Amino acid sequence: MTEPTFRTVIEPFRIHSVEPLRMTTAAHRRAAVREAGNNLFRLHAEDVLIDLLTDSGTGAMSRDQWAAIQHGDESYAGSPSYYIFRDAVRELFPYEHVIPTHQGRAAEKILFTVLGGPGKVVPNNTHFDTTRANVEYTGAEAVDLVIAEGREPRGDHPFKGNMDVSALDALLRARGHHVPVVFMTVTNNSGGGQPVSLANLRAVREVCDAHGKRLFLDACRFAENAWFIREREPGQAGRDVSDIVRDMAALAHGMTMSAKKDPMGNIGGWLAMHDDALAQQCRNLLILTEGFPTYGGLAGRDLEALAQGLREVVQHDYLRYRIRSTAYVGEALHRAGVPVLTPVGGHAVYLDARALLPHVPPLQYPGQSLAVALYEAGGVRSCEIGTVMFGRRPDGAEEPAALDLVRLAIPRRTYTQSHMDYVIEVCEHVARRADELTGYRIVDEPPALRHFTAGFEPVA
Ligand SMILES: Cc1ncc(COP(=O)(O)O)c(C=O)c1O
């Protein structure tokens, strides 16, 4: 008998331990969000029903990760847990030096402290917010060179995270002396969770070689990126995802990592590279800020959980479910006429707030308005990725970001399909009343990364 095939892609796990959700009323949520200065980062998480603020550190760990935690060895120096972690990283990213950090931005801070500085220029497809902030904090300039299709909210380009290779070449010709490293973010989070193709990585590497530049990956969602390559790139179908990841790694000289994403950790990160001298400089800073090089900012048990997470994230059944379940939400919203970024990315669905709220000018933050409305209506916490996050320039001026998006980031292995059906319903409900939503103004903001802590009030 031939193997029957079924349309439904199921969660490749069953539930082993549960956490209660707290039901709240719309009146309670309105009061809570006012109290939080209309900033969803400032809410108490207990007041949130479905938390799609981020996919970072919020995933469910597996039975085998919890078991690995018991194996953690907390020796200050030379812990066996470090070597288990290092070998699991090297299985996919075979770099000479693997330096643990407490999360991704700590890796960025260390690397850009060594490589950045006034007058330097760092190109990336699109810098993530912490990456941009860490580059700019050193006085260097962060330049985004994603392809033109990657700046369009809609389209069907299979690799909208790709770098514009000729723009990179032109930048390196003009200002190459000042470029210490070229970065590629896989998948491209700020550009909609869009993947980068192997062909593009190869072309970028060739340009870097021609100009004698290092190429680094910001590899938080490497497995999701590799799955997209397997699904979409000619010649890659049917390949093992781990092999594709190793191909991606081989095209770069090193990486920064937030292990709170694809490695399935609640905390963690790392820096990895071949260059001995650079690694030495990074380790020296690590000791100053994070800890001894065999634990970085982590406990031995965290290192063990990450090693196990790395083995789980490259499993095809997991990745098929992961990418399909994100697409499920995006496709349902698209069918309901809610403007979403297409194609749907790997870890999140991005609502196009500028298109949904054309009456709210970008400098009155349509993304913020939509995100607050989703919370008030249904307790769904999302994240503005637009003018609030990217509108303040280093010289103090404010200008509209390229897009005003609201990201529904989906934590790994955490919510079921009925949770997602509820989210879809809440979005449809708010979209039907979009013309009633008003803009916001900022009443207080910090000098950098303002979206985390700024206070807002509605424009009358
Ligand atoms: C692409 C990208 N780079 C870097 C980071 C920073 O990582 P962390 O939050 O662990 O500091 C993130 C986090 O969301 C990210 O998505």
PDBQT file of the ligand as one rigid body, heavy atoms in Angstrom, charges set to zero:
ROOT
HETATM    1  C1  LIG A 501      18.514  39.572  14.050  1.00  0.00    +0.000 C 
HETATM    2  C2  LIG A 501      18.798  39.805  15.496  1.00  0.00    +0.000 A 
HETATM    3  N1  LIG A 501      20.052  40.148  15.890  1.00  0.00    +0.000 NA
HETATM    4  C3  LIG A 501      20.352  40.349  17.168  1.00  0.00    +0.000 A 
HETATM    5  C4  LIG A 501      19.405  40.235  18.165  1.00  0.00    +0.000 A 
HETATM    6  C5  LIG A 501      19.790  40.526  19.596  1.00  0.00    +0.000 C 
HETATM    7  O1  LIG A 501      19.740  39.384  20.369  1.00  0.00    +0.000 OA
HETATM    8  P1  LIG A 501      19.418  39.445  21.954  1.00  0.00    +0.000 P 
HETATM    9  O2  LIG A 501      17.996  39.857  22.097  1.00  0.00    +0.000 OA
HETATM   10  O3  LIG A 501      19.676  38.040  22.408  1.00  0.00    +0.000 OA
HETATM   11  O4  LIG A 501      20.348  40.407  22.581  1.00  0.00    +0.000 OA
HETATM   12  C6  LIG A 501      18.099  39.888  17.812  1.00  0.00    +0.000 A 
HETATM   13  C7  LIG A 501      17.066  39.772  18.868  1.00  0.00    +0.000 C 
HETATM   14  O5  LIG A 501      15.877  39.814  18.658  1.00  0.00    +0.000 OA
HETATM   15  C8  LIG A 501      17.790  39.657  16.448  1.00  0.00    +0.000 A 
HETATM   16  O6  LIG A 501      16.563  39.304  16.048  1.00  0.00    +0.000 OA
ENDROOT
TORSDOF 0
